[in-house]
Amino acid sequence: MDVGVVLGDIAAEGIAERLVAVAREGGRKLCGIVHGAAGMADRLVAEIGAEDLHRVWTPKVVGAWRLHEAAPDDLDFFVVHSSAAALLGSPGQGSYAAANAALDALVAHRRAQGLSGTTINWGTWSQVGGATDANVAVIEPLSPQEGAEALEALLAFDRPATGVLRFDAAKAVDLFPEIKRMPFYEALVAAAGTAAAQDDWAGPDALRGMPADEARRAIRARVLQRVSSILGFDASRLDPAVPLTELGLDSLVAVRIKSAIEHDLGLTVPPAVLLQGASVDVFEEWAAGELGIGGTAERAVDDSGYVMPRDAAERTVVRLFEEQLGLERVSVVENFFELGGQEHQADQIHAALSVEFRTKFDRMELFAHPTVEGVADVIRAVEEEAARQTVRPLQPLGAGRPFFAAHPAGGTTGCYRQLAELTGSAQPFYGLERWEDAPSVEERAARYVEHILATQPEGPYRLGGWSFGATLAYETAQQLTAAGHEVEFVALFDGGVPLPTDDDEDNLAKRFAGFAAYLTQTYGTEVELAYEELAGKSEDEMFALVAERTAPVMASLPPAVLHHQLTSHQDTRTLERYTYRPYGGRVILYKAPLPTPWAVQDARYIDLDDTNGLSPLCPRLEVVEVTGTHHLDLLDPPGVHLIAEHLAGELAR
């Protein structure tokens, strides 16, 4: 790498031009510019003088304008480092906030001219920068690694303007109660109220002040709560020693867990920690070390390996049968334990099970010897069995009209469990599960129509879905409406219309190459597969090459992860062959505004507009922005609480 150095004041005449000239020496292309100059002169508004303004504005505003004028028009990126002070205000920093607002305006000006431009309203950073010692009551500092990851994501998504900060909304409202009266802070105030009402988590700073054993127990309980909520299990019955991959963790769920734990603990979780067999116990050890907390939390594990206590196993199995297989099954399991729970008595219980469930539970020694692995087998088996139902009762009781939610790509409708609970026990909530033969979107919707009408013979109907499930719900609503049935609304959880591509196979080659790089990064096993090897091949040829090159990694993955990867690809390709048609009914888009981290990027899904491409098709579209979420953590706290509150109001009508 060659580094050219130009000395001078970026705000001085000619310096920006010299920088551009040095970058382009020898006919090289100047790809991008990052402006990070800054100056500080904190004063109360009444005390700000011309010299203070000059000290702040010259490097920030004048310097950025000089670069704008000197830059060629074909830059891939033009990044300016703005500040959260321009978004939220900052006591004593009137000139600094105004200068950064001017940077934001410059980027808007460039964008209006068709030029590249990205402004980032940063919060404070730790370790590097001019605010490492700053103590901002409502903002926790970002680590350099977090900042670099955010910058990479914002450039990849070509975001025009984004605030990146770790912000304590509840504390802000407490410290500045006057913002409750300002419309600009309406969403912030709502988020603070929701957080205060729903969460009493103390945060990483409080952990450092606790005795070590108490802090470790708190970490363990929080991680267990997050993991169990996302996986859809009861936290009190999910053992912390079980590797998450043994419970069906896939890459999509891993992103959700990663985001939740990073939010709670203020740490950056390496993806490989999740996908290479970490358990809740492993997370506790790792997080305690990262936070500088010593001690050893109590364990139910010894050198010979973990064995789940009989009472815990009994509660787990009884709950699973009660929730997934029907109340009559509870007595079957309870009777088995009353008989003594011995292996030779399993046949008596097995005979009492209906035929359709026997094949899933023909290893009844599980109940006699309730190990971690055995209960994990039951959890997976019950989820698989439940997902075999086309219309899955996630919450079947209640007198209201049902809500039907279609499955996401490569997944089951178990992802809606928490949302179903939060909409209220009186609201019937059903999942529309995946068809194993993976037909077209139109054929899937036609089949769903038949099953929905059998479940609910008369309308009006309420439909919804997350991601690919949103597309299925959209087409199902089309077909119900065309058949003369009333559809009250369709709720799309960050669903949308993929952008068109000039060359579908070339786009697929880029996606597969990105997938190979993702596997290498995540699992630490080199997968050699470049775009150049894939370009020009048919889809079948590409898939065969991908299967060949990724075989060493795939062979080491748990079956659940492998199944998710394959079915996700199947469903994604099904979506991309579907053509969205105009729909005149009511559509509610629950929009996740943040870019999705840690995922294989695809040009079809990058830089969608504020309505995810739906506004030209849906004249009755309503957009509900779920603040603070990205596509993959939309159905986890805090996003799921915001969605449930709004959706419950719609369902109560």
N, C-alpha and C positions, 0 to 999 in steps of 0.2 A: 504494500500500500504506500502510495506517495502522499505526503502531507505538504501542502503549500501554506506558508504563513505570511499574512499581511498585517503589519502593525499600523495602528491608527485608531481614531475615534469613529465608530460606525456612523455617527451622526454628522461627521465632517464631510464636506463636499469632496467627491472623488474616491473615497475609501470603498464604498459599496461597489463602484465600478471596477476598482482594482481587484477586489475579491472575486467578482464574477470572471474577470479576465484571467486570473490565475487558475481558477477552476476549469476554464475551457482551453487552457494551453494545449497545444498539440492536437487540436481538433476533438478533444474529449467533450462529451455531452454533460452539461450541468443538469443533474437529475432533480435536486431539491435544495431547499434553503431552510435552515432552522434559526430563528431569531430568539436568543435567550438573554439579551442584555437587559439590565435593570439598574435602578438607582432608588434609594430610600431617603425620605425626609419626612418623618412622621411628626405631625403637628395637629393640634385642634383646629377646626375649620377657621375660627376667628383669628388664629395666629399664622395661617399660611401666607407666605409672602412670595414675591416673584422669583426669588432665588430658590426657594423650596420647589416651586413648580418646575423651574428650569432643570434642577438636579434630577427630578423624577422623569419629566417628559422627554428630555433630550435623548437619552439612550433608548427609552422604550418606544416613543411615538415617532420622533424624528428619524431614529435609526431604522425602524421598521419601514417607514415611508421611503427612505433612501434605497433600501433593499428592494422594495416593491418596484420602484422606478428603474432600477438597474437590471432587474431579473428578466430573462427571456420569457416568452409567453408559453413555452412548451414544458414547463416544470412539472414533474410528477407530484411534487408536494411543496408547499410553502407554509411552514409551521411557525406560529408565534406562541411564545409562552406567556399567557395571560395569567390572571389570578382569580381565586375565589372571591377576593375583595370586590371585584367588578360584578359578581353575581349577587352577593349577599350583603355587601357593605362591610366596612371594617372600622371600628372606632379609632380615630386618630390617624387614619390613612386616606383622607379625602383626596389628596393629589395622586396617590398611588392607585386608588380605585378608579379614578377618572382616567388616568393614563392607560390602565388595562382595558377599560371600556372602549377607549379609542382604538386599541389593538383589535378588539372584537369587531369594531365597525370597519376597520381596514379589511379584515377577512371577508366581511359581508360585501364590501365594495368589490373586492377581487372576484368573488363568486358571481356577483351580478354581471361582471364583464366576461364570464366564462373561463376565468383563470382558476388555478388550484389555490386552495386556502384552507387552513385548519387552525383554529384557535383553541387552546386548552386552558381552562380556568383551574389552575392547580391549587390544591390546598398545600399545607406545609409538608416538607420532606424531612426525613431524618438523615443524619450522617453527611449529607452534601447540601450545598446551596446556602443562600444567605439567611434562611429562616430556621436553621437547625436548632437554635436556642430559643426560638419563639415559643411562648406558652399561650396558645389560643384556646380559650376555655371550651369551645364547642367543636374544635377540630383536632383529631388525632393525626400525627404525621404518617405519611406513606413511606415505606422503605424504598430505596433506589430500585430494587428489583420489581416492586409493584409498579413504580412509575414507568420503568422501561417496558413492562408488559402492557400497561395501559396505552403508552405511546404507540407501540407496535399495533395494537388492536385498532386504535383510532385511525392510523394511517391505512391499515388494511381495509377498513370500512369507509374510508374517505369521508369521515364525519366533519361537517363544517365547524361546529362549535359544541364543546362538551365540557362540563365541570367534572373534575376528578379529585375527590376529597373524601376523607372519612369523617362524616359529619354526624354529630349528636343532636338530632332534631329536638328531642325532649328537653335537653339542657338549654338549647337555644331559646325555646319558648319560655323556660323558667327564668333565664337571665334577661330576656328582652320581651316581656309580656305585651309590649305595644304592637309587636308584629302580628298579634292575633287579629288586629283590626285592619291589616293591610291585605288587599286582595292578592298581591304578588306572592304572599307567603301562605296562601290558602292550603295548597297541597302539603306544605311543610308542617303546618299546624295539625292537619288531619293525620299525617304520619306520626307526629309526636304523640297525639292522643291515642292512636291505635297501639303504638309501641308501649306506651305507659300502661294501657289497659290489659295488654295481652302478654307482656313479658317482664319478668323481674330479674333478668340476667344481670349480674353485677358488672361483668366486663373484665378484661385482662388486668387492668390496674388494681382492681379489688382483689384479684387472685394473688397478686404479689404481696399483698398485705396480710394474707391469711397464714395461719400455721400450715406447714408443708402438707401434712396428711389431709387436712381439711380442703386445701386448694386442689389437691390431686383428685379427691373424691368429687369436688365440684366440676372439674374438667371432665372427669369420666361420666358423670351424670348428664352433663350438657351434650357431650358428643353422642352418648347413647340415645338421648332424646332426639337429637337431630337425625341420626342415622335411622332409628326406628321409624320416625315420622316419614322420612323420604322413602324407605323401603316398605312402609305400610304395616309395620308390626307394632305391638304394644311394647313400650320401652321397658316395663317391669318384667317382661317375659322374654326379652331378647338378650341372649347371653353375650357379655362383652369379650369373651375369649374366642368367639367364632370368627374366622376370617370372613370379611365382607364378601369376598368372591364366592364363598361357599353358600351365601344366601342369595345368589343371583345378581350380584352387582355387575352392571355393564358400564360402558363408557359414558352413556348419557346420564345414568344415575350418579356416576362418580363425579361428574361436573357439578351436579346439584349439591352433593355432599361437600365437595371441595369449597364451593361458594359459601355454604352455610357455616362451615367451621371457620373459614377465613374471616367471615363477618363477626363471629362470636369471639374469636381468640386474637384477632389482629395479626395473624400469621399467614405466611404464604405456604400453602400445602403443595408439595411436589406431586404431580399426577401419579408418578410411579408408586408412591407410598400407598395409594388407594388400590391400584389395579394389580399390585404384585402381592396381595394377600394380607394386607393390614387388617387388624381387628380394632375394636374400640379400645382394648387394653393397650395395643401398640400405639394408637393415637394418643392415649393418655401419657405414656412414657415419652413420646416424641414432643408433645406440646409442653409438658412439664420441663423438659430439657431446654426447649426454645425460650420459655419464659423464665428460666433460671430458678425453678422451684425444685427443691430437693425432696427427701422423704420417700416413702413407699406406701402406696395405698393398699388397703386390704384386698386380698385376692381369694377367689374360690378355685385356685389352680395349684396343683402340686407337681412335683417332679415327674410323676407318672402320667400326667395329662389330666385334662379337665373331665369330670363326670358331673352332669347336671343333677342336682338333688331331685329326689323323686317328686317332692311337692311342686317344684318348679316345672318339671316335665309334665306332671299331671295338669297343672294350670294351662300350660302352653297347648297341649293336645286338646283339652276340653274346649279352650277358647277357639282354636282353629276349627274344630268340628261345629261348634255353636255358630260361628260367624259364616263359615263357608259351606257347610254341608247340611245345615238345617238343625233345628232344636232337638228333633227326635234322636239325633246321633249322640247328643250329650250323654244321655242315659246309658248308651252303649259303652262309651269310654269310662264313665264313672263306675258302671257295673264291673268292668274289667279290673279296675283298681280295688273295688270292694271285694272281688274274688281273691285278691292277693297279688295281682299283677305278675303272676308267674308265666313263663313261656308256654307251658303245656295248656294253659287256659286260654291262649290266644285264639285257638280254633273256635271256641264257643262264641267269642265276640265277633270273629271274622264272619261266621255264619249269619250273624244278625245284621250285617251290613248288606245294603241292597247291591244287586249284581253290578250296577254301573260303577260302583266305587271299589269293588273288591280288588281289581287289578292294580289299583293305585296303592292299596294298603295290604298287599299280600305278604309283606315282611313285618308281621305283627310283633316279632321279637323286639321291635323298637320300643314298645310300651313296657316290656319286661326289663330292658336294659337301656334306659333313657340317656344316651350319650349326646354330646353336642352334635356329632355327625348325624345321629339318628333323628333328632328334632329338626336339624337343618333339612334333612331329606323330607320330613313331613311338611315343613314350610314350603319347600319348592313344589312338592307334589300337590299340595292343596291349591297353591296358586295356579299351577298348570291345569288342575282339574276344574277350578273355577273359571279359568279362561276358555275352557272348551264350551261353555255355554254361550250361545250367540247373544242373548239378552241376559246380562249378568246383574243380579240384584245387589248393588252396592249398599243401598238403603231402601228396602222395599216397602217399609211400613209408612203409614200416613195417608191422609185422605185427599191430599192435593193432587193436581195433575203431575204426572211424572216428568222428569228431565232425563233425556237420553244423550249420553256422551260417547262419541266414537273413539276408538283406540288410536294412540299415536303410532308413528312409524316404528315397526319392529318391537312394539311393546304391548302390554295388556292395559285394561282399564283400571288396574290397581292403582295407577297414578292419580286417580280421582278420589281415592278414599277420603283423604283429609278434606277436600273440598265438599264432598257429600256430607260429611259430619258437620262441617261449619255452616252449611245451608239450613240446618235444623232437622231434628229427628222426625218432624212431621212431613218432611218433603221427600217423596219417593224419588230415588236417583238410580238410574240403570246405566250400565256400560254396554256398548255394542262392540263385541270382541272381534278379533281378526279371523278372516277366512284363510285356512291353510293353503288353499290353492291359489291365493293371491290374484284374483281376477282384476279386471279394470275397475276404476272408480265407479263407473256407471253400473256395472254388474253388482258390485258390492252394495251400492245404494239401493238397487232394486230388491236385493235380498233383505236388506235392513227394513225396507218399507213393509214387506210381508210380516216380519217378526214384530215390528212396532205396532202394526194394526192388530196383531193377535194379542199383544200385551195391553194395548190401550185402543179399544175398538172405535172410540169417538174422540174427535179433537176438541179444542185446538192442541197442537203439538209444540213442544219445546225441545230444541236440539242444540247440541254443542260439540266441541272437540278441540283438542290441543294439537298444534302442528299439523301433521298429515290428517289427524282426526277432524280438524276444522274443514278440510277439503271434503272428507266423507260426509260430514254433517251438512255442508253447503249443497252437495249434490242430492243428498237424501231429502232435504227441504224442497229442492227443485222438483223432484219426482212426486213427493206428497202433494205439493201444490198443483202440479199438472194433472194429478188424479182427482182433483176437486176437494182435497182435504185442507183444512185451515192450519197454517203454521203460525204460531204466535210470534216467535222470534228464533233466530239462530245465533248462538253465542260462540264466537271464534276466539279461542285462546291463542293469540299471536299467530293465527293462520293468515294466509295471504296467497297472492298470485306470483309464482316464480317469474322472474324476468325472462324474456325471450333470449335465445342464443343463436348466433349465426351458424354455428357448427356444433351440433349436439355431441358428436363423437369426440371432437377435439376437447370440448368442455369436460367430457367424461374422462378423457386421458389425464387432464390436469387434476381432476378429483382423485383418481386412483393414485397418481403420483403423490399427491398430498396425503393420502391415506397411508401410503408406505412410509413417508416421513414421520407421520404421527405415530405409527407403530414403533418405529425406531426410537423415537424420543420417549415414548411412554413405557415401553417394556425393556429398553436397553439392549435389544437384539437387532443388529443391523439388517435392514431389509433393503436390498439393492434393487431399486426399480425407479428409473428416471422417466420423465415425460417423453423424452426422445424415443425410448423403446416402445412406448404405447401409441404415440401419434401415428395415424394412418391405418391402424388396425380396426377391425370391426369390434362391436361390443362384446361378442362371444370370445373373440381372440384376446381382447384385453382382459376379460374376466378370467380366462384360463391362465394367462401369464401372471395375473395378480395372485391367483390361487397357488400357483407353483412357487412364486418368490416368497409369499407370506406363510407358507406351510410350516416352517420351524416355529414361528411365533404362535400361529393358530393352534398348533398341536399342544402347546403349553397352556392355553386358555381354558378356563372352566367352560363347560357346555353352554351355560346360560349366556356368557359373553359372546361366544361364537355364534350362537343362535341369534342373538340380538343384532350382531354385525350383518349377518346374511339377510335376515328379514328386513332390517332397516334399509339395506340397499334395494331389496325387492320393492318395498313400499315407496321408496323415493323415486324409483324409476316409473312406478305406476302413476305417481303424482305428476311427473314430468310429461307423461303421455296424455294427460287429461287437459281438456280445454275448458276454462271457466266461461260460463255463459252469464248474461245479465240476469239478475234476480231482483224482483220488485218488492219482495217481502222485507220485513224488519231484520236488520243484521246488527249485532253488537260486537265490535272488535275490542277485545281486551289486549291492548298493545303493550309489549315489553320494549321500553325505549333504549336500553343499553345494548352495546355490541356483545355478541356471545363470545366468551373466552374459550381457549383450549378446545378448539374444534377444527375439523377439516373445512376449509373455506371453499365456497362454490360461487361462481359469478352470478348464478341465478338468484341467490338469496342475499347478496350484498347490496347495500344502498337502496333498499326498498323505500318508497316514500312513506309519509306519515300515516297513510291508510293501508300500507302493505299491498298497494295496487288495486284495492277494492273500490275506491270511489267512482271510477267510470262505470262500474258494473252494478253498483248497489245504491239507488237513489235514497233509500231509507237507512243509510249506514250511520251508526253512532260509534264514536271512538272513546273508549275509557282507557286512559293511560295508567298503567300499573307502575307507579314510580319506583325507581330503585331496583328494577328487575331486568334480566336478560331472558332470552328465549328459553333457556334450559332450567332456570330456577323460578319460573313464573308460578308454578303450582306449589312452591314451598314458602314458608314464612320468610318475610312478611307479606309477599305478594299474594299468597293464597287467602290471607285474611281480608285484604282489600277487594279481591275478586268476589269472595264469598259474601261480603257485606253488600256489594252492589247486586250480585246475582240473586241473593235471597230476597231483596226488595222486588226484583222483577218477577220472581217465582211466586211471591205472595199476592200478586195482583189477581 
